[in-house]
Amino acid sequence: MSEKIKSEVISRRRALSLLGLAAALGLAVPSTMATVSDAEAEEPGHERHEHRRERHHERHEHRRERHHERKEKE
């Protein structure tokens, strides 16, 4: 209970440095988050690409099935 609380005096230079760092982070983080969300939202060919990939896999499976059917007949 008899602990002494040491209060550290911060110099003006140190306080301004911390304030500048906080301001820089405050500006950097929202702009980074906006770029990430914009990139996810604006992928014009992504949906088309997925659809093409699905069709490719369907065609591939169909070819494999036909190939195995022919092999079984031989």
C-alpha positions, 0 to 999 in steps of 0.5 A: 500500500505504501507504493510510490507511483512514479509519474514520468514526465514526457518531453514536448518533443516526445509528446509531439512525436507520439501525436504525429505517429498516432495521426499517421496511423489514423490516416494510414489504416482507414485508407488501407482498409478502403483499398482492400474492400474496394479490391474485393468489390471490384473484380469484374472478371472474377465471377466470369472466371469462376463460371468458366472454371466450373464449366471446364471441370464439368466438361472434364468429368464428362470426358472422363466418364465417356472414356471409362465407358469406352474402356469397359466396352472393350 
